[in-house]
Amino acid sequence: MFASLEILRMAQSFAAHAATRQQAIAQNVANADTPGYRSRDAVSFADYWRATQSGAGVPQAQLIQPDDSPVSVSPDGNTVSIEHEMMRSVEARQQHEMALGIYSMSRDLLRASIGR
């Protein structure tokens, strides 16, 4: 049972992905008035997991990519929508809370199995 604690590594990676996503959202909001700025988002969790588990150190910049489906484009070429970023922020927070919940439940299960 204790030989493979993959669920803990995955929960940690899920939380790190949420943090990367929040970073991209914060950059988008900070550049909401920058002409020509293209909104960005983190890669999908599946791509994030593959990249971070490969063993090679992946730069943070490669884990954030331009958003392929901008909600709107302003006349100055900016694709940031504050409302859309707020929704993304809530999704990232929920993702982080889920990762912490998985980590917590796994920890409790391990404690119960060793009798603590």
Secondary structure, 3 states (H helix, E strand, C coil): CCCCCHHHHHHHHHHHHHHHHHHHHHHHHHCCCCCCCCCEEECCHHHHHHHHHCCCCCCHHHHEEECCCCCCCCCCCCCCCHHHHHHHHHHHHHHHHHHHHHHHHHHHHHHHHHCC
